Amino acid sequence: MSPNHNLQEAVIIGGGFYGAAIAIYLAKQRGFKRIVLFERESTLLTRASYNNQARVHNGYHYPRSFTTAYRSRINLPRFVKDWPDAVKQDFTKLYAIARRNSKVTGKQFKRFCNEIGARIQSAEPAHRALFSPQLIEDVFLVDEYAFDAVKLAQWAGEELKVNGIQVRFDSCVIAINKSADRTLQVLFTSENKIEEAISTNYVFNCTYSGLNQFAGDFPGTKTKLKQEITEMALMQAPFELENLGITVMDGPFFSMMPFPARGLHTLSHVRYTPHLHWEDQLGINPYQKLEHYECQTRVERMIRDVGRYVPSVLKSQYVDSLFEVKTVLVKNEGDDGRPILFERHAELPGCYSILGGKIDNIYDTLERLDAEKL
């Protein structure tokens, strides 16, 4: 039988950071020659890869999940080395521990950082003075950075082109099926809304919040997922805070981080950032849910509460809000862990679903792919 020259070696669904990085990995590290990447938007990295806190974690955020914390600490220097132009390091990062309602004390937090090998030291008096001593127990100087999603998108576009990876923008995959010849058939629509099909050996489902939104033989993920509509408020920070990143731990508190893609800061609050949540399932389309949601900002409530801990925040100027669907693993709600979801679908050989809760998880994902006999 003559070879099928129209057969693709791999189809990637999702043009966020993970989808692009996996496509590039398959071309450069695994020698795949015919790869097609489908992205429902008109450009790369415009959804969850952009609409987030842009934090490159170093483990500090996860005192209740040692594995997540330790992997972040290991992965951060690798990320900085691989994407130096996209990482903002020229700001001071402070972690503060609240006196009340925190799930860790200052002493416990310091011990935890030492256990994972993350640098921590007491903040200088000038930085401590930014916080309310009645509400904050301790303040620490740490090593943590922010990434620029626009620069990562530029990298992805260049690498996809150099490696001959075909990118289909404004295209939505609607079904994945098994074929009689043991290949996979991917059904999709593009701008003309006409259904088309493409055959491939492998499918890598990297759609983040859209992981379970496919018809056909796709079985869905065994791991239960929770969807949230979240708000990141974009702020013009006052002079006292413009070169700082601040996180108050560990409970119903907040972060104010540089957002390099816009030259602003994001303000997020554990209580007010999540607007709406539901259990992920086929038939409840997260993108449509967001599209029909009335995105009314809660920034005033955020600022009011944050200002009690860091009074200078009250002088911030609200600019805009980034609303997006955030996807988390139900099993990690209690400990805030952010492991990757990496599922090989036995019912659909050659099909994988992959989700990373943090940008540095890409290394955990690539290590799992290294172990696969593709």
BELWO-V880593 format. One record per pair of residues at least 6 apart in sequence whose ideal C-beta (glycine too) atoms are under 7 Angstrom apart, sorted by sequence separation. I is the first residue (numbers start at 0). GAP is how many residues later the second one is. If there is no record, write none. Layout:
# BELWO-V880593
I|GAP ; I|GAP
This chain:
# BELWO-V880593
25|6 ; 40|6 ; 61|6 ; 62|6 ; 177|6 ; 178|6 ; 188|6 ; 204|6 ; 247|6 ; 258|6 ; 277|6 ; 306|6 ; 331|6 ; 344|6 ; 355|6 ; 11|7 ; 61|7 ; 79|7 ; 96|7 ; 112|7 ; 159|7 ; 257|7 ; 258|7 ; 305|7 ; 306|7 ; 331|7 ; 26|8 ; 78|8 ; 96|8 ; 130|8 ; 175|8 ; 176|8 ; 186|8 ; 187|8 ; 211|8 ; 246|8 ; 256|8 ; 343|8 ; 344|8 ; 25|9 ; 96|9 ; 211|9 ; 245|9 ; 255|9 ; 256|9 ; 342|9 ; 355|9 ; 11|10 ; 58|10 ; 61|10 ; 109|10 ; 175|10 ; 186|10 ; 210|10 ; 245|10 ; 302|10 ; 342|10 ; 11|11 ; 58|11 ; 127|11 ; 185|11 ; 244|11 ; 255|11 ; 302|11 ; 353|11 ; 22|12 ; 96|12 ; 126|12 ; 174|12 ; 184|12 ; 185|12 ; 244|12 ; 328|12 ; 340|12 ; 341|12 ; 58|13 ; 172|13 ; 173|13 ; 244|13 ; 253|13 ; 254|13 ; 302|13 ; 340|13 ; 22|14 ; 57|14 ; 58|14 ; 173|14 ; 184|14 ; 185|14 ; 210|14 ; 253|14 ; 339|14 ; 340|14 ; 56|15 ; 57|15 ; 172|15 ; 173|15 ; 240|15 ; 253|15 ; 339|15 ; 9|16 ; 122|16 ; 171|16 ; 182|16 ; 183|16 ; 253|16 ; 339|16 ; 122|17 ; 170|17 ; 171|17 ; 182|17 ; 185|17 ; 252|17 ; 275|17 ; 18|18 ; 57|18 ; 121|18 ; 122|18 ; 182|18 ; 208|18 ; 251|18 ; 56|19 ; 120|19 ; 170|19 ; 183|19 ; 251|19 ; 298|19 ; 337|19 ; 55|20 ; 119|20 ; 120|20 ; 169|20 ; 178|20 ; 337|20 ; 169|21 ; 339|21 ; 9|22 ; 14|22 ; 119|22 ; 167|22 ; 298|22 ; 8|23 ; 11|23 ; 55|23 ; 118|23 ; 337|23 ; 341|23 ; 8|24 ; 14|24 ; 19|24 ; 117|24 ; 118|24 ; 296|24 ; 339|24 ; 8|25 ; 9|25 ; 10|25 ; 11|25 ; 12|25 ; 13|25 ; 233|25 ; 339|25 ; 7|26 ; 8|26 ; 271|26 ; 294|26 ; 341|26 ; 7|27 ; 10|27 ; 175|27 ; 7|28 ; 16|28 ; 233|28 ; 235|28 ; 236|28 ; 294|28 ; 326|28 ; 14|29 ; 15|29 ; 93|29 ; 186|29 ; 234|29 ; 271|29 ; 327|29 ; 233|30 ; 234|30 ; 271|30 ; 15|31 ; 55|31 ; 105|31 ; 15|32 ; 16|32 ; 104|32 ; 105|32 ; 233|32 ; 234|32 ; 15|33 ; 93|33 ; 232|33 ; 268|33 ; 289|33 ; 231|34 ; 232|34 ; 59|35 ; 95|35 ; 266|35 ; 289|35 ; 98|36 ; 231|36 ; 268|36 ; 97|37 ; 98|37 ; 268|37 ; 97|38 ; 98|38 ; 175|38 ; 63|39 ; 96|39 ; 97|39 ; 174|39 ; 176|39 ; 177|39 ; 266|39 ; 285|39 ; 95|40 ; 96|40 ; 173|40 ; 174|40 ; 175|40 ; 176|40 ; 62|41 ; 96|41 ; 172|41 ; 173|41 ; 174|41 ; 175|41 ; 175|42 ; 230|42 ; 72|43 ; 95|43 ; 229|43 ; 72|44 ; 229|44 ; 230|44 ; 72|45 ; 93|45 ; 94|45 ; 229|45 ; 62|46 ; 69|46 ; 93|46 ; 227|46 ; 228|46 ; 68|47 ; 93|47 ; 94|47 ; 228|47 ; 279|47 ; 227|48 ; 253|48 ; 62|49 ; 91|49 ; 92|49 ; 227|49 ; 92|50 ; 226|50 ; 92|51 ; 225|51 ; 226|51 ; 253|52 ; 59|53 ; 225|53 ; 226|53 ; 225|54 ; 223|55 ; 224|55 ; 263|55 ; 88|56 ; 58|57 ; 87|57 ; 255|57 ; 59|58 ; 86|58 ; 87|58 ; 58|59 ; 226|59 ; 57|60 ; 86|60 ; 87|60 ; 228|60 ; 85|61 ; 228|61 ; 247|61 ; 85|62 ; 219|62 ; 228|64 ; 232|64 ; 245|64 ; 79|65 ; 85|65 ; 84|66 ; 85|66 ; 230|66 ; 232|66 ; 230|67 ; 211|68 ; 82|69 ; 85|69 ; 211|69 ; 212|69 ; 232|69 ; 211|70 ; 240|71 ; 82|72 ; 212|72 ; 239|72 ; 240|72 ; 237|74 ; 209|76 ; 208|77 ; 209|77 ; 237|77 ; 237|78 ; 236|79 ; 235|80 ; 234|81 ; 235|81 ; 59|82 ; 234|82 ; 234|83 ; 235|83 ; 57|84 ; 59|84 ; 234|84 ; 57|85 ; 232|85 ; 233|85 ; 57|86 ; 233|86 ; 56|87 ; 233|87 ; 55|88 ; 232|88 ; 233|88 ; 54|89 ; 55|89 ; 231|89 ; 55|90 ; 230|90 ; 231|90 ; 54|91 ; 55|91 ; 53|92 ; 230|92 ; 53|93 ; 228|94 ; 229|94 ; 53|95 ; 228|96 ; 229|96 ; 227|97 ; 226|98 ; 227|98 ; 49|99 ; 145|99 ; 48|100 ; 226|100 ; 143|101 ; 224|102 ; 225|102 ; 44|104 ; 224|104 ; 225|104 ; 224|105 ; 222|106 ; 223|106 ; 44|107 ; 225|107 ; 44|108 ; 43|109 ; 42|110 ; 129|110 ; 44|111 ; 145|111 ; 149|111 ; 43|112 ; 145|112 ; 147|112 ; 148|112 ; 43|113 ; 145|113 ; 146|113 ; 147|113 ; 145|114 ; 208|116 ; 208|118 ; 222|118 ; 207|119 ; 220|120 ; 222|120 ; 221|121 ; 220|122 ; 36|123 ; 218|126 ; 41|127 ; 36|128 ; 38|128 ; 40|128 ; 41|128 ; 218|128 ; 218|129 ; 34|130 ; 35|130 ; 36|130 ; 37|130 ; 38|130 ; 217|130 ; 34|131 ; 36|131 ; 39|131 ; 216|131 ; 35|132 ; 38|132 ; 39|132 ; 220|132 ; 37|133 ; 16|135 ; 23|135 ; 27|135 ; 37|135 ; 19|136 ; 23|136 ; 26|136 ; 22|137 ; 26|138 ; 23|139 ; 19|140 ; 108|140 ; 22|142 ; 210|142 ; 210|144 ; 103|145 ; 103|146 ; 204|146 ; 101|147 ; 102|147 ; 202|147 ; 204|147 ; 207|147 ; 101|148 ; 102|148 ; 201|148 ; 202|148 ; 203|148 ; 204|148 ; 205|148 ; 101|149 ; 200|149 ; 204|149 ; 37|150 ; 93|150 ; 95|150 ; 97|150 ; 100|150 ; 203|150 ; 91|151 ; 93|151 ; 97|151 ; 100|151 ; 14|152 ; 90|152 ; 91|152 ; 92|152 ; 93|152 ; 94|152 ; 95|152 ; 96|152 ; 90|153 ; 97|153 ; 90|154 ; 94|154 ; 97|155 ; 12|160 ; 47|160 ; 47|161 ; 35|162 ; 183|166 ; 90|167 ; 183|167 ; 87|170 ; 177|170 ; 87|172 ; 175|172 ; 201|172 ; 134|173 ; 135|173 ; 134|174 ; 10|175 ; 175|175 ; 6|176 ; 131|176 ; 131|177 ; 130|178 ; 52|179 ; 130|179 ; 131|179 ; 51|180 ; 129|180 ; 50|181 ; 21|182 ; 129|182 ; 21|184 ; 10|187 ; 18|187 ; 62|187 ; 17|188 ; 10|189 ; 7|190 ; 9|190 ; 12|190 ; 15|190 ; 7|191 ; 8|191 ; 9|191 ; 12|191 ; 6|192 ; 7|192 ; 8|192 ; 9|192 ; 10|192 ; 11|192 ; 12|192 ; 13|192 ; 15|192 ; 5|193 ; 6|193 ; 8|193 ; 12|193 ; 13|193 ; 6|194 ; 9|194 ; 11|194 ; 12|194 ; 13|194 ; 3|195 ; 52|202 ; 54|202 ; 53|203 ; 52|204 ; 53|205 ; 53|206 ; 53|207 ; 49|211 ; 53|212 ; 146|212 ; 52|213 ; 52|215 ; 67|269 ; 64|270 ; 66|270 ; 67|270 ; 50|271 ; 63|271 ; 64|271 ; 67|271 ; 51|272 ; 63|272 ; 64|272 ; 50|273 ; 61|274 ; 61|275 ; 47|276 ; 46|277 ; 78|281 ; 75|284 ; 74|285 ; 77|285 ; 71|286 ; 71|288 ; 74|288 ; 70|293 ; 56|301 ; 55|303 ; 56|303 ; 55|304 ; 17|336 ; 17|338 ; 20|341 ; 24|341 ; 16|342 ; 17|344 ; 24|344 ; 29|344 ; 17|347
